[in-house]
Amino acid sequence: MYFLLSNIIFTFETSNKIIHKTLKSMQTLIVLPNEVNELAAKVSANKQEEVQTVLQQIFTGTADWEKQVDSIEVKDINDKMSIELAETARKNAKTARLNAAKIFDAKREQVQQIKSEFDLEDKLWLKAKQVMELKFKAIEEKAEWKANFVKRHEAEQKELLTQNRILQATKYAQINRIEFENMSNESFESFLSGLQTTYENRIAAEQKAESERIAKEKADAEQREQQRLENEKLKFDADKREREIALERKENEERLAKEQAKAKAETDRIAAENKAILDAQRKETDRIATELQAKKDAEIAAENEKVEKELQDKKAAENLAKAPIKQQLTIWVQSFELPITEIEHEKTILIQEKFIGFLAWAKKEIESI
């Protein structure tokens, strides 16, 4: 066991030196995962060989370390030696891993530095290309502007002609420019003539309609004035007749009011006499009804009280029947009462004392059950 521990310690202490040596005697390559192989296939053969060499250097002796760790067997919690061997192996393996990671980090740093320089150069070429394109596009646009002089002139002349036609056509109607901007001059003159004719005919029709409307309104106004005069005459005659009818109605109402007042006085006298008689009869009827109702209410109350007491007694009896015999006897004895008397005699006191003693004796007997 001591020899195994010494071998492991010696192996891990010399691992840093072994990592940086080239093992020419190693004939088999490290087997890499598929993901690493796929990446390796995309780089040059020199880079593949360089990665393979570094891995071979780092993994030299790893199989022996793993076998030595596998041979450590911790038997129980008291096997301090095996536990210490395992802890030492862990620390040395961690040291070897961190040292190896530094090699990979250094390689990656070199690659990233080169990549940064290439990225910067790529941005430089891209910016140079953009400057070139801006320069040549500016020259192209200037040349194109001059080369299209005739096209621009023809388009400007066509737009001036179209705007002139719009001014002429809008005198007569709102027409979309697309309907005439591509017409020949002869076609446009014919088109404009038709618009003018249509416009003039519409104006003439509107003027005629307006004249007819004014004439009709004048005739209607004259008719309305004649009707107004007739209505005023009819209204005057109606007002006169209404005043006459109102005077007759007033006279009739005054006469009728006097007759109604006389009749009302007689009716009130008779009504007062009848009311006095009815009030006396109603008062007597109410008195009799009150007495009858009070009697009826008393009978109903007594009957209800009787029914209620019967129900309570029945319920108490049912509950008593269901209760244990001891409870039944207790309730029965508690229901005993000695009537109150005003008789003053020595026997009265003796009887009362005997009754109280009887109750005490009865309760004691019940308790003995």
C-alpha positions as CSV (number, residue, x, y, z in Angstrom):
1,M,0.0,0.0,0.0
2,Y,2.9,2.4,0.8
3,F,4.5,1.6,-2.5
4,L,1.2,2.4,-4.4
5,L,0.9,5.7,-2.6
6,S,4.5,6.7,-3.3
7,N,4.0,5.7,-7.0
8,I,0.9,7.9,-7.3
9,I,2.5,10.9,-5.6
10,F,5.6,10.5,-7.8
11,T,3.5,10.2,-10.9
12,F,1.4,13.4,-10.2
13,E,4.5,15.4,-9.2
14,T,6.1,14.7,-12.5
15,S,3.0,15.2,-14.6
16,N,3.7,18.8,-15.5
17,K,7.1,17.7,-17.0
18,I,5.6,14.8,-18.9
19,I,2.9,17.1,-20.4
20,H,5.5,19.2,-22.3
21,K,7.5,16.2,-23.7
22,T,6.9,14.6,-27.1
23,L,6.3,10.9,-26.8
24,K,7.8,9.5,-30.0
25,S,7.2,6.0,-28.8
26,M,3.4,6.4,-28.8
27,Q,2.0,4.6,-31.9
28,T,-1.8,5.0,-31.4
29,L,-3.8,8.3,-31.6
30,I,-6.2,9.6,-29.0
31,V,-9.8,8.5,-29.8
32,L,-11.8,11.8,-29.9
33,P,-15.6,12.3,-29.6
34,N,-17.6,12.7,-32.8
35,E,-18.2,16.4,-32.1
36,V,-14.4,17.0,-31.9
37,N,-13.8,14.9,-35.0
38,E,-16.4,16.9,-37.0
39,L,-14.7,20.2,-36.0
40,A,-11.2,18.7,-36.7
41,A,-12.3,17.8,-40.2
42,K,-12.9,21.5,-41.0
43,V,-9.4,22.6,-40.2
44,S,-6.0,21.9,-41.9
45,A,-4.1,18.7,-41.4
46,N,-1.4,20.6,-39.5
47,K,-3.9,21.9,-37.0
48,Q,-5.4,18.5,-36.6
49,E,-1.9,17.0,-35.9
50,E,-1.1,19.9,-33.5
51,V,-4.3,19.2,-31.4
52,Q,-3.7,15.5,-31.5
53,T,-0.1,16.0,-30.3
54,V,-1.2,18.2,-27.4
55,L,-3.8,15.7,-26.3
56,Q,-1.3,12.8,-26.5
57,Q,1.1,14.8,-24.3
58,I,-1.5,15.6,-21.7
59,F,-3.1,12.1,-21.6
60,T,0.3,10.3,-21.2
61,G,0.1,8.2,-18.0
62,T,-3.6,9.0,-17.5
63,A,-4.6,5.4,-17.9
64,D,-2.1,4.3,-15.2
65,W,-3.5,7.0,-12.9
66,E,-7.0,5.8,-13.4
67,K,-6.0,2.2,-12.7
68,Q,-4.2,3.2,-9.5
69,V,-7.3,5.2,-8.4
70,D,-9.5,2.2,-9.3
71,S,-7.3,-0.1,-7.2
72,I,-8.0,2.1,-4.1
73,E,-10.7,0.3,-2.0
74,V,-12.1,2.0,1.0
75,K,-13.3,-0.8,3.3
76,D,-15.0,1.3,6.0
77,I,-14.9,4.6,7.8
78,N,-11.8,3.6,9.7
79,D,-9.8,2.9,6.5
80,K,-7.9,6.2,6.8
81,M,-5.0,5.1,4.5
82,S,-7.3,4.4,1.5
83,I,-9.2,7.6,2.1
84,E,-6.0,9.7,2.2
85,L,-4.8,8.0,-0.9
86,A,-8.0,8.8,-2.7
87,E,-7.9,12.5,-1.5
88,T,-4.3,12.8,-2.7
89,A,-5.2,11.3,-6.1
90,R,-8.1,13.8,-6.4
91,K,-5.9,16.8,-5.6
92,N,-3.1,15.7,-8.0
93,A,-5.7,15.0,-10.7
94,K,-7.2,18.4,-10.2
95,T,-3.7,20.0,-10.4
96,A,-2.9,18.2,-13.6
97,R,-6.3,19.2,-15.1
98,L,-5.8,22.9,-14.3
99,N,-2.3,22.9,-15.7
100,A,-3.5,21.2,-18.9
101,A,-6.4,23.8,-19.1
102,K,-3.7,26.6,-19.1
103,I,-2.2,25.0,-22.3
104,F,-5.5,24.9,-24.0
105,D,-6.3,28.5,-22.9
106,A,-3.0,29.7,-24.3
107,K,-3.7,28.0,-27.6
108,R,-7.1,29.5,-27.8
109,E,-5.7,33.0,-26.9
110,Q,-3.3,32.7,-29.9
111,V,-6.1,31.7,-32.2
112,Q,-8.4,34.5,-30.9
113,Q,-5.6,37.1,-31.4
114,I,-5.2,36.0,-35.0
115,K,-9.0,36.0,-35.4
116,S,-9.2,39.5,-34.0
117,E,-6.6,40.7,-36.5
118,F,-8.5,39.0,-39.4
119,D,-11.8,40.5,-38.2
120,L,-10.2,44.0,-38.1
121,E,-8.8,43.5,-41.6
122,D,-12.2,42.3,-42.8
123,K,-13.9,45.5,-41.5
124,L,-11.2,47.6,-43.1
125,W,-11.8,46.0,-46.5
126,L,-15.6,46.3,-46.0
127,K,-15.3,50.0,-45.2
128,A,-13.0,50.6,-48.2
129,K,-15.5,48.8,-50.4
130,Q,-18.3,51.1,-49.1
131,V,-16.3,54.2,-49.8
132,M,-15.6,53.0,-53.3
133,E,-19.3,52.3,-54.0
134,L,-20.3,55.7,-52.7
135,K,-17.8,57.4,-54.9
136,F,-18.7,55.5,-58.1
137,K,-22.5,55.8,-57.4
138,A,-22.2,59.5,-57.1
139,I,-20.4,59.6,-60.5
140,E,-23.1,57.3,-62.0
141,E,-25.9,59.5,-60.7
142,K,-24.3,62.7,-62.2
143,A,-23.8,60.9,-65.5
144,E,-27.4,59.5,-65.5
145,W,-28.8,63.0,-64.7
146,K,-27.1,64.4,-67.8
147,A,-27.9,61.3,-70.0
148,N,-31.6,61.6,-69.2
149,F,-31.9,65.2,-70.2
150,V,-34.1,64.5,-73.1
151,K,-36.4,62.2,-71.1
152,R,-36.7,64.8,-68.4
153,H,-37.5,67.5,-70.9
154,E,-40.2,65.4,-72.6
155,A,-41.7,64.5,-69.2
156,E,-41.7,68.1,-68.1
157,Q,-43.4,69.2,-71.4
158,K,-46.0,66.4,-71.0
159,E,-46.8,67.5,-67.4
160,L,-47.1,71.1,-68.5
161,L,-49.6,70.1,-71.2
162,T,-51.5,67.9,-68.8
163,Q,-51.8,70.7,-66.2
164,N,-53.0,73.1,-69.0
165,R,-55.6,70.5,-70.0
166,I,-56.7,70.2,-66.3
167,L,-57.2,73.9,-66.1
168,Q,-59.4,73.9,-69.2
169,A,-61.4,70.8,-68.2
170,T,-62.1,71.8,-64.6
171,K,-64.1,74.8,-65.9
172,Y,-66.8,72.4,-66.9
173,A,-66.3,69.3,-64.7
174,Q,-64.1,67.4,-62.2
175,I,-62.3,64.9,-64.5
176,N,-59.5,62.5,-63.5
177,R,-56.3,63.4,-65.4
178,I,-55.8,59.8,-66.5
179,E,-58.8,60.2,-68.8
180,F,-57.1,62.8,-71.1
181,E,-53.4,63.2,-70.3
182,N,-52.4,60.7,-73.1
183,M,-54.9,62.1,-75.7
184,S,-53.7,63.8,-78.9
185,N,-54.5,67.5,-79.3
186,E,-57.3,66.8,-81.7
187,S,-58.9,64.2,-79.4
188,F,-58.6,66.5,-76.4
189,E,-60.2,69.5,-78.3
190,S,-63.1,67.2,-79.2
191,F,-63.3,65.9,-75.6
192,L,-63.2,69.5,-74.2
193,S,-65.9,70.6,-76.7
194,G,-68.2,67.8,-75.4
195,L,-67.6,68.8,-71.8
196,Q,-68.4,72.5,-72.7
197,T,-71.6,71.5,-74.4
198,T,-72.7,69.3,-71.5
199,Y,-71.8,72.1,-69.1
200,E,-73.8,74.8,-71.0
201,N,-76.8,72.5,-71.4
202,R,-76.8,71.8,-67.6
203,I,-76.5,75.5,-66.8
204,A,-79.4,76.3,-69.2
205,A,-81.5,73.6,-67.6
206,E,-80.7,74.8,-64.1
207,Q,-81.5,78.4,-65.1
208,K,-84.9,77.2,-66.5
209,A,-85.6,75.2,-63.4
210,E,-84.7,78.2,-61.2
211,S,-87.1,80.5,-63.2
212,E,-89.9,78.0,-62.9
213,R,-89.2,77.6,-59.2
214,I,-89.4,81.4,-58.7
215,A,-92.6,81.7,-60.7
216,K,-94.1,78.8,-58.7
217,E,-93.1,80.4,-55.4
218,K,-94.7,83.7,-56.4
219,A,-98.0,82.0,-57.3
220,D,-97.9,80.0,-54.1
221,A,-97.3,83.2,-52.1
222,E,-100.3,84.9,-53.8
223,Q,-102.4,81.9,-53.0
224,R,-101.2,81.8,-49.4
225,E,-102.0,85.6,-49.0
226,Q,-105.6,85.1,-50.3
227,Q,-106.1,82.2,-48.0
228,R,-104.7,84.2,-45.1
229,L,-107.3,87.0,-45.7
230,E,-110.1,84.4,-45.9
231,N,-108.9,82.8,-42.7
232,E,-108.8,86.2,-40.9
233,K,-112.4,86.9,-41.9
234,L,-113.5,83.4,-40.8
235,K,-111.6,83.9,-37.5
236,F,-113.3,87.3,-36.9
237,D,-116.8,85.7,-37.4
238,A,-115.8,82.8,-35.2
239,D,-114.6,85.1,-32.4
240,K,-117.8,87.1,-32.5
241,R,-119.9,83.9,-32.3
242,E,-117.6,82.6,-29.5
243,R,-118.1,85.8,-27.5
244,E,-121.9,85.5,-27.8
245,I,-121.7,81.8,-26.8
246,A,-119.5,82.7,-23.8
247,L,-122.0,85.3,-22.6
248,E,-124.9,82.8,-22.8
249,R,-122.7,80.2,-21.0
250,K,-121.9,82.7,-18.2
251,E,-125.6,83.5,-17.6
252,N,-126.5,79.8,-17.6
253,E,-123.6,79.1,-15.2
254,E,-124.7,81.8,-12.8
255,R,-128.3,80.6,-12.8
256,L,-127.2,77.0,-12.4
257,A,-124.8,77.9,-9.5
258,K,-127.6,79.5,-7.6
259,E,-129.8,76.4,-8.0
260,Q,-126.9,74.1,-7.1
261,A,-126.2,76.2,-3.9
262,K,-129.8,75.9,-2.8
263,A,-129.9,72.2,-3.5
264,K,-126.5,71.7,-1.8
265,A,-127.7,73.4,1.4
266,E,-130.7,71.0,1.6
267,T,-128.5,68.0,0.7
268,D,-126.0,69.0,3.4
269,R,-128.8,69.3,6.0
270,I,-130.1,65.8,5.2
271,A,-126.6,64.4,5.1
272,A,-125.7,65.8,8.5
273,E,-128.8,64.2,10.0
274,N,-128.1,60.9,8.4
275,K,-124.4,61.1,9.5
276,A,-125.4,61.6,13.1
277,I,-127.7,58.5,13.0
278,L,-125.0,56.4,11.2
279,D,-122.3,57.5,13.7
280,A,-124.4,56.4,16.6
281,Q,-125.2,53.1,14.9
282,R,-121.5,52.5,14.0
283,K,-120.3,53.3,17.5
284,E,-122.6,50.8,19.0
285,T,-121.7,48.2,16.4
286,D,-118.0,48.8,17.1
287,R,-118.5,48.3,20.9
288,I,-120.3,45.0,20.3
289,A,-117.7,43.8,17.9
290,T,-114.9,44.8,20.3
291,E,-116.5,42.8,23.1
292,L,-117.0,39.8,20.9
293,Q,-113.4,39.9,19.5
294,A,-112.0,40.3,23.0
295,K,-114.0,37.2,24.2
296,K,-112.9,35.3,21.1
297,D,-109.3,36.2,21.6
298,A,-109.4,35.2,25.2
299,E,-110.9,31.8,24.3
300,I,-108.3,31.3,21.5
301,A,-105.4,32.2,23.9
302,A,-106.7,29.8,26.6
303,E,-107.0,27.1,24.0
304,N,-103.6,27.7,22.6
305,E,-102.1,27.8,26.2
306,K,-103.8,24.5,26.9
307,V,-102.6,22.9,23.7
308,E,-99.1,24.2,24.3
309,K,-99.1,22.8,27.9
310,E,-100.3,19.5,26.6
311,L,-97.6,19.4,24.0
312,Q,-94.9,20.3,26.5
313,D,-96.2,17.7,28.9
314,K,-96.3,15.1,26.2
315,K,-92.8,16.0,25.1
316,A,-91.5,16.0,28.6
317,A,-93.1,12.6,29.2
318,E,-91.6,11.3,26.0
319,N,-88.1,12.6,26.9
320,L,-88.6,11.2,30.4
321,A,-89.5,7.8,29.0
322,K,-86.4,7.8,26.9
323,A,-84.1,8.9,29.8
324,P,-82.3,6.4,32.2
325,I,-84.4,5.3,35.2
326,K,-82.3,7.3,37.6
327,Q,-83.0,10.5,35.6
328,Q,-86.7,9.6,35.3
329,L,-87.0,9.2,39.1
330,T,-85.1,12.4,39.7
331,I,-87.4,14.4,37.5
332,W,-90.4,12.7,39.1
333,V,-89.3,13.6,42.6
334,Q,-88.4,17.2,41.6
335,S,-92.0,17.6,40.4
336,F,-93.4,17.0,43.9
337,E,-94.7,20.3,45.4
338,L,-96.3,21.1,48.7
339,P,-99.0,23.7,48.3
340,I,-98.5,27.0,50.1
341,T,-100.9,27.5,53.0
342,E,-101.7,30.3,55.3
343,I,-102.7,28.0,58.2
344,E,-100.8,28.9,61.3
345,H,-100.4,25.7,63.4
346,E,-97.5,23.7,64.8
347,K,-98.6,20.7,62.7
348,T,-98.2,22.9,59.6
349,I,-94.5,23.4,60.3
350,L,-94.1,19.7,61.2
351,I,-95.7,18.6,57.9
352,Q,-93.5,21.0,55.9
353,E,-90.4,19.6,57.7
354,K,-91.5,16.0,57.0
355,F,-92.1,16.8,53.3
356,I,-88.5,18.3,53.0
357,G,-87.1,15.2,54.8
358,F,-89.1,13.0,52.4
359,L,-87.6,14.8,49.4
360,A,-84.1,14.3,50.9
361,W,-84.8,10.6,51.5
362,A,-86.1,10.1,48.0
363,K,-83.1,11.7,46.4
364,K,-80.8,9.5,48.5
365,E,-82.7,6.4,47.4
366,I,-82.3,7.4,43.8
367,E,-78.6,8.0,44.2
368,S,-78.3,4.4,45.5
369,I,-79.5,3.0,42.2
